[in-house]
């Protein structure tokens, strides 16, 4: 009976980014944590589990070998495998991305690498839709030790406090920003959006001085923090730059002596297309600054100037909070990478 219950607790998703052997191992660990199996209980044979889960013998063997290294199970020659310990040190982490992007992948990869084998990760994407996030949280198939969340929403920001209150505050790690009004002690790895853009532009004030106007492309109904606009306005007003907020790039007429600060990756492609069609020289006639550094921007059109948080460090800080059971609020460094587009 316990063998059947264990098999039922292991869920293999062929479309998951998590290797199948790790999904199998996580299922066994979950069964131990939920007292489905206990110390000294036997495990199904490799052949039996392979047949029941419809995975290869190699997958099962690799999963069992991983569990052996973690000292969760032990092999008894001639008798098979059995549960060795009932308390699990490996943490279960759920990470919620508001959207998929290159820089979110940088955060995720750094986070996963820092955690190593200390945790298992389940990844969810809620498309900056707070209702979708609420439904995900309410319908999770298992509990987690920590919930790592990018709290960026296109609409319904006033509901964020109530939605995140579905999670015990001590289990929360917020990335990018905090959520106003959220009660309790929780970790936050944050960007200081207003200060960051102000200081980033201040560092390149001299090359910016050849442009008459600075324009911030801030899409209408986007999930970007409004504090970015405040920092942009503050810089332009203090240093006497003409400045305009562009909420719809499709309708924008491109003219010389303007430097554009672009937030969305899709808008960057459209902006460059518009400039090239006009025949303008980027970095001379028109300036381009892109928010969020990615490896490709170093090489696009001889280099696109970026202003960006250190996303690798963001992932590392988040992992350290979990490993150290910390609830610190930590600010991520923000850099300016000056290239030929300005």
Phi and psi in degrees as GROMACS dihedral restraints (atoms count N, CA, C in turn):
[ dihedral_restraints ]
;  ai    aj    ak    al  type     phi  dphi    fc
    3     4     5     6     1   -65.9    20    10
    4     5     6     7     1   -35.0    20    10
    6     7     8     9     1   -61.2    20    10
    7     8     9    10     1   -42.0    20    10
    9    10    11    12     1   -66.6    20    10
   10    11    12    13     1   -40.9    20    10
   12    13    14    15     1   -64.1    20    10
   13    14    15    16     1   -39.2    20    10
   15    16    17    18     1   -63.9    20    10
   16    17    18    19     1   -46.4    20    10
   18    19    20    21     1   -59.7    20    10
   19    20    21    22     1   -39.8    20    10
   21    22    23    24     1   -67.3    20    10
   22    23    24    25     1   -21.8    20    10
   24    25    26    27     1   -87.8    20    10
   25    26    27    28     1    -7.8    20    10
   27    28    29    30     1   -97.8    20    10
   28    29    30    31     1   118.9    20    10
   30    31    32    33     1  -116.4    20    10
   31    32    33    34     1   117.5    20    10
   33    34    35    36     1  -102.9    20    10
   34    35    36    37     1   121.3    20    10
   36    37    38    39     1  -108.5    20    10
   37    38    39    40     1   111.4    20    10
   39    40    41    42     1   -65.3    20    10
   40    41    42    43     1   -18.0    20    10
   42    43    44    45     1  -101.0    20    10
   43    44    45    46     1     1.7    20    10
   45    46    47    48     1   -75.6    20    10
   46    47    48    49     1   150.9    20    10
   48    49    50    51     1   -76.2    20    10
   49    50    51    52     1   -11.8    20    10
   51    52    53    54     1   -83.2    20    10
   52    53    54    55     1   127.1    20    10
   54    55    56    57     1   -53.5    20    10
   55    56    57    58     1   146.8    20    10
   57    58    59    60     1   -61.7    20    10
   58    59    60    61     1   -35.8    20    10
   60    61    62    63     1   -65.5    20    10
   61    62    63    64     1   -31.9    20    10
   63    64    65    66     1   -73.1    20    10
   64    65    66    67     1   -36.6    20    10
   66    67    68    69     1   -61.7    20    10
   67    68    69    70     1   -40.6    20    10
   69    70    71    72     1   -63.2    20    10
   70    71    72    73     1   -47.6    20    10
   72    73    74    75     1   -60.9    20    10
   73    74    75    76     1   -42.1    20    10
   75    76    77    78     1   -63.6    20    10
   76    77    78    79     1   -35.3    20    10
   78    79    80    81     1   -64.4    20    10
   79    80    81    82     1   -40.0    20    10
   81    82    83    84     1   -66.1    20    10
   82    83    84    85     1   -44.4    20    10
   84    85    86    87     1   -60.9    20    10
   85    86    87    88     1   -42.2    20    10
   87    88    89    90     1   -61.0    20    10
   88    89    90    91     1   -40.7    20    10
   90    91    92    93     1   -64.9    20    10
   91    92    93    94     1   -36.8    20    10
   93    94    95    96     1   -67.1    20    10
   94    95    96    97     1   -45.3    20    10
   96    97    98    99     1   -62.4    20    10
   97    98    99   100     1   -33.1    20    10
   99   100   101   102     1   -94.0    20    10
  100   101   102   103     1    12.3    20    10
  102   103   104   105     1    60.9    20    10
  103   104   105   106     1    25.2    20    10
  105   106   107   108     1   -71.9    20    10
  106   107   108   109     1   -37.4    20    10
  108   109   110   111     1  -127.8    20    10
  109   110   111   112     1   153.3    20    10
  111   112   113   114     1  -129.0    20    10
  112   113   114   115     1   174.4    20    10
  114   115   116   117     1   -54.8    20    10
  115   116   117   118     1   134.0    20    10
  117   118   119   120     1    78.9    20    10
  118   119   120   121     1    -3.0    20    10
  120   121   122   123     1   -68.9    20    10
  121   122   123   124     1   138.0    20    10
  123   124   125   126     1   -74.8    20    10
  124   125   126   127     1   153.3    20    10
  126   127   128   129     1  -105.5    20    10
  127   128   129   130     1   155.6    20    10
  129   130   131   132     1   -58.9    20    10
  130   131   132   133     1   150.7    20    10
  132   133   134   135     1   -66.4    20    10
  133   134   135   136     1   163.5    20    10
  135   136   137   138     1   -58.9    20    10
  136   137   138   139     1   -43.1    20    10
  138   139   140   141     1   -64.1    20    10
  139   140   141   142     1   -44.0    20    10
  141   142   143   144     1   -64.2    20    10
  142   143   144   145     1   -46.6    20    10
  144   145   146   147     1   -66.8    20    10
  145   146   147   148     1   -37.1    20    10
  147   148   149   150     1   -60.4    20    10
  148   149   150   151     1   -43.5    20    10
  150   151   152   153     1   -70.2    20    10
  151   152   153   154     1   -44.1    20    10
  153   154   155   156     1   -68.2    20    10
  154   155   156   157     1   -38.5    20    10
  156   157   158   159     1   -90.3    20    10
  157   158   159   160     1    -8.6    20    10
  159   160   161   162     1    58.4    20    10
  160   161   162   163     1    47.6    20    10
  162   163   164   165     1  -126.8    20    10
  163   164   165   166     1   168.3    20    10
  165   166   167   168     1   -72.9    20    10
  166   167   168   169     1   157.4    20    10
  168   169   170   171     1   -59.7    20    10
  169   170   171   172     1   -36.9    20    10
  171   172   173   174     1   -60.2    20    10
  172   173   174   175     1   -39.4    20    10
  174   175   176   177     1   -62.9    20    10
  175   176   177   178     1   -46.9    20    10
  177   178   179   180     1   -64.0    20    10
  178   179   180   181     1   -44.9    20    10
  180   181   182   183     1   -62.0    20    10
  181   182   183   184     1   -41.1    20    10
  183   184   185   186     1   -65.4    20    10
  184   185   186   187     1   -39.8    20    10
  186   187   188   189     1   -64.0    20    10
  187   188   189   190     1   -43.8    20    10
  189   190   191   192     1   -65.8    20    10
  190   191   192   193     1   -39.5    20    10
  192   193   194   195     1   -62.8    20    10
  193   194   195   196     1   -39.2    20    10
  195   196   197   198     1   -61.9    20    10
  196   197   198   199     1   -45.8    20    10
  198   199   200   201     1   -64.3    20    10
  199   200   201   202     1   -33.5    20    10
  201   202   203   204     1   -64.4    20    10
  202   203   204   205     1   -43.2    20    10
  204   205   206   207     1   -64.2    20    10
  205   206   207   208     1   -32.2    20    10
  207   208   209   210     1   -82.8    20    10
  208   209   210   211     1    -0.8    20    10
  210   211   212   213     1    60.1    20    10
  211   212   213   214     1    32.5    20    10
  213   214   215   216     1   -85.1    20    10
  214   215   216   217     1   -37.8    20    10
  216   217   218   219     1  -128.3    20    10
  217   218   219   220     1   167.4    20    10
  219   220   221   222     1  -140.4    20    10
  220   221   222   223     1   145.4    20    10
  222   223   224   225     1   -92.2    20    10
  223   224   225   226     1   130.0    20    10
  225   226   227   228     1  -108.7    20    10
  226   227   228   229     1   107.6    20    10
  228   229   230   231     1   -49.7    20    10
  229   230   231   232     1   127.1    20    10
  231   232   233   234     1    83.3    20    10
  232   233   234   235     1   -12.0    20    10
  234   235   236   237     1  -122.2    20    10
  235   236   237   238     1    -8.9    20    10
  237   238   239   240     1    97.5    20    10
  238   239   240   241     1  -154.9    20    10
  240   241   242   243     1  -106.9    20    10
  241   242   243   244     1   150.1    20    10
  243   244   245   246     1  -145.1    20    10
  244   245   246   247     1   162.5    20    10
  246   247   248   249     1   -72.7    20    10
  247   248   249   250     1   128.9    20    10
  249   250   251   252     1   -95.0    20    10
  250   251   252   253     1   -37.7    20    10
  252   253   254   255     1  -141.4    20    10
  253   254   255   256     1   153.1    20    10
  255   256   257   258     1  -103.9    20    10
  256   257   258   259     1    -5.6    20    10
  258   259   260   261     1  -113.5    20    10
  259   260   261   262     1   127.2    20    10
  261   262   263   264     1  -100.9    20    10
  262   263   264   265     1   131.1    20    10
  264   265   266   267     1   -89.4    20    10
  265   266   267   268     1   -20.8    20    10
  267   268   269   270     1   -74.4    20    10
  268   269   270   271     1   125.7    20    10
  270   271   272   273     1   -84.8    20    10
  271   272   273   274     1   148.6    20    10
  273   274   275   276     1  -104.6    20    10
  274   275   276   277     1   122.1    20    10
  276   277   278   279     1  -120.9    20    10
  277   278   279   280     1   132.5    20    10
  279   280   281   282     1  -108.0    20    10
  280   281   282   283     1   127.9    20    10
  282   283   284   285     1  -118.6    20    10
  283   284   285   286     1   128.4    20    10
  285   286   287   288     1  -113.3    20    10
  286   287   288   289     1   113.6    20    10
  288   289   290   291     1   -96.2    20    10
  289   290   291   292     1   138.2    20    10
  291   292   293   294     1   -72.4    20    10
  292   293   294   295     1   -24.2    20    10
  294   295   296   297     1  -166.0    20    10
  295   296   297   298     1   162.8    20    10
  297   298   299   300     1   -87.9    20    10
  298   299   300   301     1   134.5    20    10
  300   301   302   303     1  -160.3    20    10
  301   302   303   304     1   167.4    20    10
  303   304   305   306     1   -62.4    20    10
  304   305   306   307     1   -45.0    20    10
  306   307   308   309     1   -72.6    20    10
  307   308   309   310     1   -27.3    20    10
  309   310   311   312     1   -67.4    20    10
  310   311   312   313     1   -34.8    20    10
  312   313   314   315     1   -64.5    20    10
  313   314   315   316     1   -37.2    20    10
  315   316   317   318     1   -61.6    20    10
  316   317   318   319     1   -44.2    20    10
  318   319   320   321     1   -60.9    20    10
  319   320   321   322     1   -49.3    20    10
  321   322   323   324     1   -61.5    20    10
  322   323   324   325     1   -46.3    20    10
  324   325   326   327     1   -63.2    20    10
  325   326   327   328     1   -41.5    20    10
  327   328   329   330     1   -65.8    20    10
  328   329   330   331     1   -41.7    20    10
  330   331   332   333     1   -59.7    20    10
  331   332   333   334     1   -50.2    20    10
  333   334   335   336     1   -65.3    20    10
  334   335   336   337     1   -40.6    20    10
  336   337   338   339     1   -65.4    20    10
  337   338   339   340     1   -40.7    20    10
  339   340   341   342     1   -67.3    20    10
  340   341   342   343     1   -38.7    20    10
  342   343   344   345     1   -70.4    20    10
  343   344   345   346     1   -34.5    20    10
  345   346   347   348     1    58.4    20    10
  346   347   348   349     1  -132.8    20    10
  348   349   350   351     1   -89.3    20    10
  349   350   351   352     1    10.7    20    10
  351   352   353   354     1   -78.7    20    10
  352   353   354   355     1   -10.8    20    10
  354   355   356   357     1  -152.8    20    10
  355   356   357   358     1   156.6    20    10
  357   358   359   360     1  -108.7    20    10
  358   359   360   361     1   140.9    20    10
  360   361   362   363     1  -115.5    20    10
  361   362   363   364     1   135.1    20    10
  363   364   365   366     1  -116.6    20    10
  364   365   366   367     1   129.3    20    10
  366   367   368   369     1  -106.3    20    10
  367   368   369   370     1   133.5    20    10
  369   370   371   372     1  -129.3    20    10
  370   371   372   373     1   146.4    20    10
  372   373   374   375     1  -125.2    20    10
  373   374   375   376     1   127.0    20    10
  375   376   377   378     1  -115.1    20    10
  376   377   378   379     1     8.7    20    10
  378   379   380   381     1    54.8    20    10
  379   380   381   382     1    37.7    20    10
  381   382   383   384     1    56.8    20    10
  382   383   384   385     1    23.1    20    10
  384   385   386   387     1  -107.3    20    10
  385   386   387   388     1   111.3    20    10
  387   388   389   390     1   -66.8    20    10
  388   389   390   391     1   -30.1    20    10
  390   391   392   393     1   -67.0    20    10
  391   392   393   394     1   -39.0    20    10
  393   394   395   396     1   -64.6    20    10
  394   395   396   397     1   -42.4    20    10
  396   397   398   399     1   -61.6    20    10
  397   398   399   400     1   -42.7    20    10
  399   400   401   402     1   -59.1    20    10
  400   401   402   403     1   -45.3    20    10
  402   403   404   405     1   -65.1    20    10
  403   404   405   406     1   -39.6    20    10
  405   406   407   408     1   -60.3    20    10
  406   407   408   409     1   -46.2    20    10
  408   409   410   411     1   -65.5    20    10
  409   410   411   412     1   -36.7    20    10
  411   412   413   414     1   -75.3    20    10
  412   413   414   415     1   -22.0    20    10
  414   415   416   417     1  -115.6    20    10
  415   416   417   418     1    21.6    20    10
  417   418   419   420     1   -63.8    20    10
  418   419   420   421     1   140.1    20    10
  420   421   422   423     1   -82.7    20    10
  421   422   423   424     1   -10.1    20    10
  423   424   425   426     1  -152.6    20    10
  424   425   426   427     1   165.6    20    10
  426   427   428   429     1   -91.9    20    10
  427   428   429   430     1   160.7    20    10
  429   430   431   432     1  -129.0    20    10
  430   431   432   433     1   156.3    20    10
  432   433   434   435     1   -77.2    20    10
  433   434   435   436     1   -34.4    20    10
  435   436   437   438     1  -142.5    20    10
  436   437   438   439     1   147.9    20    10
  438   439   440   441     1  -119.9    20    10
  439   440   441   442     1   112.7    20    10
  441   442   443   444     1  -102.4    20    10
  442   443   444   445     1   121.6    20    10
  444   445   446   447     1  -135.3    20    10
  445   446   447   448     1   132.6    20    10
  447   448   449   450     1   -88.7    20    10
  448   449   450   451     1   106.3    20    10
  450   451   452   453     1   -89.9    20    10
  451   452   453   454     1    66.2    20    10
  453   454   455   456     1  -114.0    20    10
  454   455   456   457     1   121.2    20    10
  456   457   458   459     1  -127.5    20    10
  457   458   459   460     1   141.0    20    10
  459   460   461   462     1   -73.1    20    10
  460   461   462   463     1   -38.7    20    10
  462   463   464   465     1  -142.3    20    10
  463   464   465   466     1   164.2    20    10
  465   466   467   468     1    74.9    20    10
  466   467   468   469     1    26.4    20    10
  468   469   470   471     1   -59.1    20    10
  469   470   471   472     1   -29.1    20    10
  471   472   473   474     1   -69.7    20    10
  472   473   474   475     1   -12.9    20    10
  474   475   476   477     1   -92.5    20    10
  475   476   477   478     1    -7.4    20    10
  477   478   479   480     1   -59.2    20    10
  478   479   480   481     1   -41.3    20    10
  480   481   482   483     1   -58.6    20    10
  481   482   483   484     1   -46.1    20    10
  483   484   485   486     1   -67.3    20    10
  484   485   486   487     1   -40.7    20    10
  486   487   488   489     1   -64.8    20    10
  487   488   489   490     1   -46.5    20    10
  489   490   491   492     1   -71.9    20    10
  490   491   492   493     1   -17.4    20    10
  492   493   494   495     1   -69.9    20    10
  493   494   495   496     1    -9.4    20    10
  495   496   497   498     1   -67.1    20    10
  496   497   498   499     1   -17.7    20    10
  498   499   500   501     1  -106.6    20    10
  499   500   501   502     1   137.9    20    10
  501   502   503   504     1   -56.2    20    10
  502   503   504   505     1   129.3    20    10
  504   505   506   507     1   -58.1    20    10
  505   506   507   508     1   -33.9    20    10
  507   508   509   510     1   -69.1    20    10
  508   509   510   511     1   -12.6    20    10
  510   511   512   513     1   -96.5    20    10
  511   512   513   514     1    -1.4    20    10
  513   514   515   516     1   -90.9    20    10
  514   515   516   517     1   136.7    20    10
  516   517   518   519     1  -127.9    20    10
  517   518   519   520     1   114.5    20    10
  519   520   521   522     1   -96.2    20    10
  520   521   522   523     1   138.5    20    10
  522   523   524   525     1  -116.8    20    10
  523   524   525   526     1   134.3    20    10
  525   526   527   528     1    96.1    20    10
  526   527   528   529     1   -47.1    20    10
  528   529   530   531     1  -161.5    20    10
  529   530   531   532     1   164.5    20    10
  531   532   533   534     1   -92.1    20    10
  532   533   534   535     1   177.5    20    10
  534   535   536   537     1  -120.6    20    10
  535   536   537   538     1   115.9    20    10
  537   538   539   540     1   -60.6    20    10
  538   539   540   541     1   135.2    20    10
  540   541   542   543     1    87.5    20    10
  541   542   543   544     1    -8.1    20    10
  543   544   545   546     1   -71.2    20    10
  544   545   546   547     1   124.5    20    10
  546   547   548   549     1   -87.0    20    10
  547   548   549   550     1   156.5    20    10
  549   550   551   552     1    98.2    20    10
  550   551   552   553     1   178.4    20    10
  552   553   554   555     1  -102.4    20    10
  553   554   555   556     1   123.1    20    10
  555   556   557   558     1  -148.4    20    10
  556   557   558   559     1   159.2    20    10
  558   559   560   561     1   -83.8    20    10
  559   560   561   562     1   143.5    20    10
  561   562   563   564     1  -137.0    20    10
  562   563   564   565     1   125.1    20    10
  564   565   566   567     1  -108.7    20    10
  565   566   567   568     1   104.9    20    10
  567   568   569   570     1  -122.7    20    10
  568   569   570   571     1   158.0    20    10
  570   571   572   573     1  -101.7    20    10
  571   572   573   574     1   142.1    20    10
  573   574   575   576     1   -97.7    20    10
  574   575   576   577     1    82.4    20    10
  576   577   578   579     1   -57.6    20    10
  577   578   579   580     1   -45.5    20    10
  579   580   581   582     1   -64.8    20    10
  580   581   582   583     1   -48.7    20    10
  582   583   584   585     1   -66.6    20    10
  583   584   585   586     1   -40.0    20    10
  585   586   587   588     1   -61.4    20    10
  586   587   588   589     1   -49.3    20    10
  588   589   590   591     1   -70.3    20    10
  589   590   591   592     1   -35.3    20    10
  591   592   593   594     1   -60.7    20    10
  592   593   594   595     1   -51.1    20    10
  594   595   596   597     1   -70.2    20    10
  595   596   597   598     1   -33.7    20    10
  597   598   599   600     1   -64.1    20    10
  598   599   600   601     1   -42.9    20    10
  600   601   602   603     1   -71.9    20    10
  601   602   603   604     1   -34.4    20    10
  603   604   605   606     1   -62.3    20    10
  604   605   606   607     1   -34.4    20    10
  606   607   608   609     1   -67.7    20    10
  607   608   609   610     1   -22.5    20    10
  609   610   611   612     1  -119.2    20    10
  610   611   612   613     1    30.6    20    10
  612   613   614   615     1   -60.0    20    10
  613   614   615   616     1   -38.2    20    10
  615   616   617   618     1   -64.3    20    10
  616   617   618   619     1   -52.3    20    10
  618   619   620   621     1   -65.0    20    10
  619   620   621   622     1   -25.9    20    10
  621   622   623   624     1   -71.0    20    10
  622   623   624   625     1   -21.4    20    10
  624   625   626   627     1   -65.4    20    10
  625   626   627   628     1   -14.2    20    10
  627   628   629   630     1   -80.3    20    10
  628   629   630   631     1    -4.5    20    10
  630   631   632   633     1  -105.0    20    10
  631   632   633   634     1   140.0    20    10
  633   634   635   636     1   -75.6    20    10
  634   635   636   637     1   -33.7    20    10
  636   637   638   639     1  -136.0    20    10
  637   638   639   640     1   139.6    20    10
  639   640   641   642     1  -106.7    20    10
  640   641   642   643     1   132.9    20    10
  642   643   644   645     1  -124.1    20    10
  643   644   645   646     1   127.3    20    10
  645   646   647   648     1   -99.2    20    10
  646   647   648   649     1   119.3    20    10
  648   649   650   651     1   -87.2    20    10
  649   650   651   652     1   104.2    20    10
  651   652   653   654     1  -123.2    20    10
  652   653   654   655     1    94.7    20    10
  654   655   656   657     1   -57.1    20    10
  655   656   657   658     1   140.7    20    10
  657   658   659   660     1   -62.9    20    10
  658   659   660   661     1   139.9    20    10
  660   661   662   663     1    57.8    20    10
  661   662   663   664     1    37.8    20    10
  663   664   665   666     1   -91.0    20    10
  664   665   666   667     1   173.0    20    10
  666   667   668   669     1   -98.2    20    10
  667   668   669   670     1    12.1    20    10
  669   670   671   672     1   -77.9    20    10
  670   671   672   673     1   142.1    20    10
  672   673   674   675     1   -64.4    20    10
  673   674   675   676     1   137.3    20    10
  675   676   677   678     1   -66.0    20    10
  676   677   678   679     1   -17.9    20    10
  678   679   680   681     1   -61.3    20    10
  679   680   681   682     1   -24.6    20    10
  681   682   683   684     1   -61.9    20    10
  682   683   684   685     1   -41.8    20    10
  684   685   686   687     1   -62.9    20    10
  685   686   687   688     1   -43.5    20    10
  687   688   689   690     1   -59.0    20    10
  688   689   690   691     1   -45.5    20    10
  690   691   692   693     1   -66.2    20    10
  691   692   693   694     1   -37.6    20    10
  693   694   695   696     1   -63.5    20    10
  694   695   696   697     1   -48.8    20    10
  696   697   698   699     1   -61.7    20    10
  697   698   699   700     1   -41.7    20    10
  699   700   701   702     1   -60.8    20    10
  700   701   702   703     1   -45.8    20    10
  702   703   704   705     1   -62.2    20    10
  703   704   705   706     1   -49.2    20    10
  705   706   707   708     1   -62.8    20    10
  706   707   708   709     1   -40.0    20    10
  708   709   710   711     1   -70.5    20    10
  709   710   711   712     1   -39.6    20    10
  711   712   713   714     1   -68.1    20    10
  712   713   714   715     1   -34.8    20    10
  714   715   716   717     1  -109.1    20    10
  715   716   717   718     1    17.4    20    10
  717   718   719   720     1    57.4    20    10
  718   719   720   721     1    44.3    20    10
  720   721   722   723     1   -94.3    20    10
  721   722   723   724     1   133.7    20    10
  723   724   725   726     1   -62.8    20    10
  724   725   726   727     1   139.9    20    10
  726   727   728   729     1  -148.1    20    10
  727   728   729   730     1   146.7    20    10
  729   730   731   732     1  -141.8    20    10
  730   731   732   733     1   143.0    20    10
  732   733   734   735     1   -97.4    20    10
  733   734   735   736     1   125.5    20    10
  735   736   737   738     1  -106.1    20    10
  736   737   738   739     1   116.0    20    10
  738   739   740   741     1  -100.6    20    10
  739   740   741   742     1    -7.5    20    10
  741   742   743   744     1  -146.6    20    10
  742   743   744   745     1   100.5    20    10
  744   745   746   747     1   -67.4    20    10
  745   746   747   748     1   -27.6    20    10
  747   748   749   750     1   -55.9    20    10
  748   749   750   751     1   -35.6    20    10
  750   751   752   753     1   -91.0    20    10
  751   752   753   754     1    -1.6    20    10
  753   754   755   756     1   -77.2    20    10
  754   755   756   757     1   131.2    20    10
  756   757   758   759     1   -95.3    20    10
  757   758   759   760     1   117.8    20    10
  759   760   761   762     1   -78.8    20    10
  760   761   762   763     1   128.3    20    10
  762   763   764   765     1  -132.1    20    10
  763   764   765   766     1   159.6    20    10
  765   766   767   768     1   -68.8    20    10
  766   767   768   769     1   164.9    20    10
  768   769   770   771     1    62.8    20    10
  769   770   771   772     1    30.8    20    10
  771   772   773   774     1  -123.1    20    10
  772   773   774   775     1   138.9    20    10
  774   775   776   777     1  -112.7    20    10
  775   776   777   778     1   123.6    20    10
  777   778   779   780     1   -97.2    20    10
  778   779   780   781     1   135.6    20    10
  780   781   782   783     1  -109.7    20    10
  781   782   783   784     1   114.8    20    10
  783   784   785   786     1  -109.3    20    10
  784   785   786   787     1   136.5    20    10
  786   787   788   789     1   -99.8    20    10
  787   788   789   790     1   -50.6    20    10
  789   790   791   792     1   -85.3    20    10
  790   791   792   793     1   139.1    20    10
  792   793   794   795     1   -62.5    20    10
  793   794   795   796     1   -40.2    20    10
  795   796   797   798     1   -62.8    20    10
  796   797   798   799     1   -37.8    20    10
  798   799   800   801     1   -67.6    20    10
  799   800   801   802     1   -30.0    20    10
  801   802   803   804     1   -62.5    20    10
  802   803   804   805     1   -43.1    20    10
  804   805   806   807     1   -62.4    20    10
  805   806   807   808     1   -45.3    20    10
  807   808   809   810     1   -64.1    20    10
  808   809   810   811     1   -41.8    20    10
  810   811   812   813     1   -61.5    20    10
  811   812   813   814     1   -47.1    20    10
  813   814   815   816     1   -63.5    20    10
  814   815   816   817     1   -38.7    20    10
  816   817   818   819     1   -59.4    20    10
  817   818   819   820     1   -45.7    20    10
  819   820   821   822     1   -62.9    20    10
  820   821   822   823     1   -40.7    20    10
  822   823   824   825     1   -67.2    20    10
  823   824   825   826     1   -44.3    20    10
  825   826   827   828     1   -65.3    20    10
  826   827   828   829     1   -40.1    20    10
  828   829   830   831     1   -59.6    20    10
  829   830   831   832     1   -37.4    20    10
  831   832   833   834     1   -73.2    20    10
  832   833   834   835     1   -16.9    20    10
  834   835   836   837     1    79.6    20    10
  835   836   837   838     1    18.3    20    10
  837   838   839   840     1   -81.3    20    10
  838   839   840   841     1   151.7    20    10
  840   841   842   843     1   -91.2    20    10
  841   842   843   844     1   117.4    20    10
  843   844   845   846     1   -71.3    20    10
  844   845   846   847     1   129.9    20    10
  846   847   848   849     1    96.2    20    10
  847   848   849   850     1   -10.8    20    10
  849   850   851   852     1  -122.3    20    10
  850   851   852   853     1   -65.6    20    10
  852   853   854   855     1   -76.6    20    10
  853   854   855   856     1   -38.9    20    10
  855   856   857   858     1  -133.5    20    10
  856   857   858   859     1   139.0    20    10
  858   859   860   861     1  -103.4    20    10
  859   860   861   862     1   147.2    20    10
  861   862   863   864     1  -135.1    20    10
  862   863   864   865     1   124.4    20    10
  864   865   866   867     1  -122.9    20    10
  865   866   867   868     1   130.8    20    10
  867   868   869   870     1  -111.6    20    10
  868   869   870   871     1   135.4    20    10
  870   871   872   873     1   -78.8    20    10
  871   872   873   874     1   136.3    20    10
  873   874   875   876     1    78.9    20    10
  874   875   876   877     1   110.3    20    10
  876   877   878   879     1   -71.9    20    10
  877   878   879   880     1   135.7    20    10
  879   880   881   882     1  -135.3    20    10
  880   881   882   883     1   155.6    20    10
  882   883   884   885     1   -55.9    20    10
  883   884   885   886     1   -36.3    20    10
  885   886   887   888     1   -64.9    20    10
  886   887   888   889     1   -30.9    20    10
  888   889   890   891     1   -67.7    20    10
  889   890   891   892     1   -18.2    20    10
  891   892   893   894     1   -64.9    20    10
  892   893   894   895     1   -28.0    20    10
  894   895   896   897     1  -111.4    20    10
  895   896   897   898     1   -13.3    20    10
  897   898   899   900     1   -67.6    20    10
  898   899   900   901     1   124.6    20    10
  900   901   902   903     1    48.9    20    10
  901   902   903   904     1    46.9    20    10
  903   904   905   906     1    67.0    20    10
  904   905   906   907     1    15.4    20    10
  906   907   908   909     1   111.8    20    10
  907   908   909   910     1   122.3    20    10
  909   910   911   912     1   -99.1    20    10
  910   911   912   913     1   126.8    20    10
  912   913   914   915     1   -63.4    20    10
  913   914   915   916     1   133.5    20    10
  915   916   917   918     1  -126.8    20    10
  916   917   918   919     1   151.8    20    10
  918   919   920   921     1  -122.9    20    10
  919   920   921   922     1   127.9    20    10
  921   922   923   924     1  -159.3    20    10
  922   923   924   925     1   144.7    20    10
  924   925   926   927     1   -70.8    20    10
  925   926   927   928     1   159.5    20    10
  927   928   929   930     1   -84.8    20    10
  928   929   930   931     1    93.3    20    10
  930   931   932   933     1   -71.3    20    10
  931   932   933   934     1   -30.8    20    10
  933   934   935   936     1   -63.4    20    10
  934   935   936   937     1   -41.6    20    10
  936   937   938   939     1   -70.0    20    10
  937   938   939   940     1   -33.7    20    10
  939   940   941   942     1   -58.5    20    10
  940   941   942   943     1   -46.4    20    10
  942   943   944   945     1   -64.2    20    10
  943   944   945   946     1   -39.4    20    10
  945   946   947   948     1   -66.4    20    10
  946   947   948   949     1   -44.4    20    10
  948   949   950   951     1   -59.6    20    10
  949   950   951   952     1   -43.6    20    10
  951   952   953   954     1   -61.7    20    10
  952   953   954   955     1   -43.3    20    10
  954   955   956   957     1   -64.4    20    10
  955   956   957   958     1   -40.5    20    10
  957   958   959   960     1   -63.4    20    10
  958   959   960   961     1   -37.7    20    10
  960   961   962   963     1   -58.8    20    10
  961   962   963   964     1   -40.0    20    10
  963   964   965   966     1   -72.8    20    10
  964   965   966   967     1   -45.5    20    10
  966   967   968   969     1   -64.0    20    10
  967   968   969   970     1   -33.8    20    10
  969   970   971   972     1   -97.8    20    10
  970   971   972   973     1     4.0    20    10
  972   973   974   975     1    52.4    20    10
  973   974   975   976     1    44.1    20    10
  975   976   977   978     1   -97.7    20    10
  976   977   978   979     1   152.6    20    10
  978   979   980   981     1  -124.4    20    10
  979   980   981   982     1    37.1    20    10
  981   982   983   984     1   -71.1    20    10
  982   983   984   985     1   158.1    20    10
  984   985   986   987     1  -106.3    20    10
  985   986   987   988     1   116.6    20    10
  987   988   989   990     1  -123.9    20    10
  988   989   990   991     1   127.9    20    10
  990   991   992   993     1   -88.3    20    10
  991   992   993   994     1   135.7    20    10
  993   994   995   996     1   -90.3    20    10
  994   995   996   997     1   136.5    20    10
  996   997   998   999     1   -60.5    20    10
  997   998   999  1000     1   151.8    20    10
  999  1000  1001  1002     1  -128.3    20    10
 1000  1001  1002  1003     1   129.7    20    10
 1002  1003  1004  1005     1  -120.8    20    10
 1003  1004  1005  1006     1   155.8    20    10
 1005  1006  1007  1008     1  -111.7    20    10
 1006  1007  1008  1009     1   126.5    20    10
 1008  1009  1010  1011     1  -112.7    20    10
 1009  1010  1011  1012     1    95.0    20    10
 1011  1012  1013  1014     1   -78.1    20    10
 1012  1013  1014  1015     1   122.9    20    10
 1014  1015  1016  1017     1  -133.0    20    10
 1015  1016  1017  1018     1  -173.2    20    10
 1017  1018  1019  1020     1   -71.3    20    10
 1018  1019  1020  1021     1    -8.0    20    10
 1020  1021  1022  1023     1   -74.9    20    10
 1021  1022  1023  1024     1    -6.4    20    10
